[in-house]
Amino acid sequence: MNYPTFFNTLPTITLQDPLSAFLGTFEEGIVEFNYLDIVKSAGHSCPTVAGAYLTTLKGLEALYPEEIPQRGGISVEVKDDVNNGVTGVITNVITQITGATEITGFKGINGNFSRNNLMKFNAKITSPIKFTRLDTNQSVEVNYDPSSIKSDPKQQELMGKIMQGNANQEEKKEFGILWQQRVQKIFEAKDSVITIN
């Protein structure tokens, strides 16, 4: 499987998952996600998927500054409706990492380890996403704005040709390279495209 090599240089997200520990899935429940894991699940890499990954990474760093985040121990509030724009794409990434779901998640074992009802949409919050620790009730809100990271001017032209069926193989390949170059730049600028409230 070939993919952009910069994926291998990106920060990973490590959590402790009590359910995984209980069921013997991962030793001590320690589980690590990398960007490639998320891309495989999403089926693609784009500014939205990158932003959801960074939103979760930076949100968990702020929420657990000196501890390993607890998978299944975090609730997520989302300002938008699930049907708006790319909200579903974003929350699928957050769900994969945190385990939090609205109604479709694991319902627990004898009242333990439940993951459903940990995500709420149409929340009355000021930022797009809010993460809350269930053990301390501490929370952080996260904003993602990649508008300062401009795409190559040729990217739009190539996309138009591809959509119209007029692009050759070299142009299709070039478009993909330019697309992923912007994703890489977003990661490089992670401290400026993400703000924590």
C-alpha positions as CSV (number, residue, x, y, z in Angstrom):
1,M,0.0,0.0,0.0
2,N,1.5,3.3,-1.1
3,Y,0.6,6.6,0.4
4,P,2.3,10.1,1.0
5,T,5.3,9.5,3.1
6,F,4.6,12.6,5.3
7,F,1.8,10.5,6.9
8,N,4.6,8.6,8.8
9,T,6.0,11.8,10.3
10,L,2.7,13.1,11.9
11,P,2.0,13.0,15.6
12,T,0.1,10.0,17.0
13,I,-2.6,9.9,19.6
14,T,-2.2,7.4,22.5
15,L,-5.1,6.6,24.8
16,Q,-5.9,4.1,27.6
17,D,-9.0,2.1,26.9
18,P,-10.5,0.3,29.9
19,L,-12.7,-1.9,27.7
20,S,-9.7,-3.0,25.7
21,A,-7.9,-3.8,28.9
22,F,-10.9,-5.7,30.3
23,L,-11.2,-7.8,27.2
24,G,-7.5,-8.4,26.8
25,T,-7.4,-6.6,23.4
26,F,-4.4,-4.4,24.1
27,E,-2.0,-4.7,27.0
28,E,-3.1,-2.4,29.8
29,G,-5.6,-1.0,27.3
30,I,-3.0,1.2,25.6
31,V,-4.0,2.0,22.1
32,E,-2.3,4.3,19.6
33,F,-3.9,5.9,16.5
34,N,-1.9,7.5,13.7
35,Y,-3.2,9.6,10.8
36,L,-2.9,6.6,8.4
37,D,-5.3,4.6,10.6
38,I,-7.9,7.5,10.3
39,V,-7.3,7.9,6.5
40,K,-7.9,4.2,5.9
41,S,-11.1,4.4,7.8
42,A,-12.3,7.6,6.1
43,G,-11.1,6.3,2.7
44,H,-9.2,9.5,1.9
45,S,-7.0,12.3,3.2
46,C,-8.3,15.9,2.9
47,P,-8.3,19.1,5.0
48,T,-11.5,18.0,6.7
49,V,-10.1,14.6,7.8
50,A,-6.8,16.3,8.8
51,G,-8.7,18.9,10.8
52,A,-10.8,16.4,12.6
53,Y,-7.6,14.5,13.5
54,L,-5.9,17.7,14.7
55,T,-9.0,18.8,16.6
56,T,-9.0,15.6,18.5
57,L,-5.2,15.6,19.1
58,K,-5.0,19.1,20.4
59,G,-8.3,18.8,22.3
60,L,-7.1,15.7,24.2
61,E,-3.7,17.3,24.8
62,A,-5.4,20.3,26.5
63,L,-7.8,18.1,28.4
64,Y,-5.2,15.6,29.6
65,P,-2.0,17.7,29.9
66,E,-0.2,15.2,32.2
67,E,-2.2,12.0,31.8
68,I,-3.1,9.5,29.0
69,P,-6.6,10.3,27.7
70,Q,-9.2,7.8,28.6
71,R,-11.0,6.3,25.6
72,G,-14.7,6.0,26.5
73,G,-14.3,8.6,29.2
74,I,-14.8,11.6,27.0
75,S,-18.1,13.2,25.9
76,V,-18.2,15.2,22.7
77,E,-20.6,18.1,21.9
78,V,-20.9,19.3,18.3
79,K,-22.4,22.7,17.4
80,D,-23.7,21.6,14.0
81,D,-26.4,19.2,13.1
82,V,-25.1,15.8,12.0
83,N,-26.5,16.3,8.5
84,N,-24.8,19.6,7.9
85,G,-21.9,19.7,5.4
86,V,-18.9,17.6,6.5
87,T,-20.1,17.2,10.2
88,G,-20.5,13.5,9.7
89,V,-17.0,13.1,8.3
90,I,-15.5,15.1,11.2
91,T,-17.4,13.2,13.9
92,N,-16.6,9.8,12.4
93,V,-12.9,10.6,12.9
94,I,-13.6,11.8,16.5
95,T,-15.6,8.7,17.2
96,Q,-12.9,6.4,15.9
97,I,-10.3,8.0,18.3
98,T,-12.4,8.7,21.4
99,G,-15.0,6.0,21.1
100,A,-17.8,8.5,21.7
101,T,-21.0,8.0,19.7
102,E,-24.5,9.3,19.7
103,I,-26.6,6.1,19.7
104,T,-24.8,3.5,17.7
105,G,-21.9,2.8,20.1
106,F,-21.2,0.0,22.5
107,K,-23.9,-0.1,25.2
108,G,-21.6,-1.5,27.9
109,I,-21.3,-4.5,30.2
110,N,-23.3,-4.4,33.4
111,G,-23.3,-0.6,33.2
112,N,-19.6,-0.3,32.5
113,F,-17.7,0.7,29.4
114,S,-20.7,2.2,27.5
115,R,-19.8,4.4,24.5
116,N,-23.3,5.4,23.3
117,N,-24.8,8.7,24.3
118,L,-21.4,10.3,24.6
119,M,-21.8,12.5,21.5
120,K,-24.4,15.2,21.1
121,F,-25.2,17.3,18.0
122,N,-26.9,20.8,17.8
123,A,-25.1,21.7,21.1
124,K,-25.3,25.2,22.5
125,I,-21.6,25.9,22.5
126,T,-19.5,28.7,21.0
127,S,-16.9,26.6,19.2
128,P,-17.5,23.7,16.7
129,I,-16.4,21.0,19.1
130,K,-16.3,20.6,22.8
131,F,-14.6,17.7,24.7
132,T,-15.5,17.0,28.3
133,R,-13.8,14.5,30.7
134,L,-16.4,12.4,32.4
135,D,-14.2,11.9,35.5
136,T,-13.5,15.6,36.3
137,N,-16.1,17.4,34.2
138,Q,-13.3,19.6,32.8
139,S,-13.9,20.6,29.2
140,V,-12.2,22.4,26.3
141,E,-13.7,23.8,23.1
142,V,-11.7,23.5,19.8
143,N,-11.7,25.7,16.7
144,Y,-10.2,24.6,13.4
145,D,-9.5,27.1,10.6
146,P,-7.3,26.1,7.7
147,S,-8.1,29.2,5.6
148,S,-4.6,30.6,5.9
149,I,-3.2,27.5,4.2
150,K,-3.8,28.2,0.6
151,S,-4.0,25.5,-2.1
152,D,-1.8,25.7,-5.2
153,P,-3.6,27.8,-7.8
154,K,-3.2,25.0,-10.3
155,Q,-5.2,22.6,-8.0
156,Q,-8.6,24.2,-8.9
157,E,-7.8,24.1,-12.6
158,L,-6.8,20.4,-12.5
159,M,-9.9,19.5,-10.5
160,G,-12.1,21.1,-13.1
161,K,-10.4,19.1,-15.9
162,I,-10.8,15.9,-13.9
163,M,-14.5,16.5,-13.2
164,Q,-15.1,17.3,-16.8
165,G,-13.3,14.1,-17.9
166,N,-10.6,16.0,-19.8
167,A,-7.6,15.3,-17.6
168,N,-4.9,12.8,-18.6
169,Q,-3.2,10.5,-16.1
170,E,-0.3,12.9,-15.4
171,E,-2.7,15.7,-14.6
172,K,-4.7,13.4,-12.3
173,K,-1.5,12.4,-10.5
174,E,-0.4,16.0,-10.2
175,F,-3.8,17.0,-8.7
176,G,-3.5,14.3,-6.0
177,I,0.1,15.5,-5.2
178,L,-1.0,19.1,-4.9
179,W,-4.0,18.1,-2.7
180,Q,-1.9,16.2,-0.3
181,Q,0.7,19.0,-0.2
182,R,-1.9,21.3,1.3
183,V,-2.8,18.6,3.8
184,Q,0.8,18.4,4.8
185,K,1.0,22.2,5.2
186,I,-2.0,22.1,7.4
187,F,-0.2,19.7,9.7
188,E,2.9,21.8,9.7
189,A,0.8,24.8,10.8
190,K,-1.2,22.8,13.4
191,D,-0.5,25.3,16.2
192,S,-2.0,28.2,14.1
193,V,-5.0,26.4,12.5
194,I,-6.2,25.0,15.9
195,T,-7.2,27.2,18.8
196,I,-8.4,26.0,22.2
197,N,-11.0,27.8,24.4
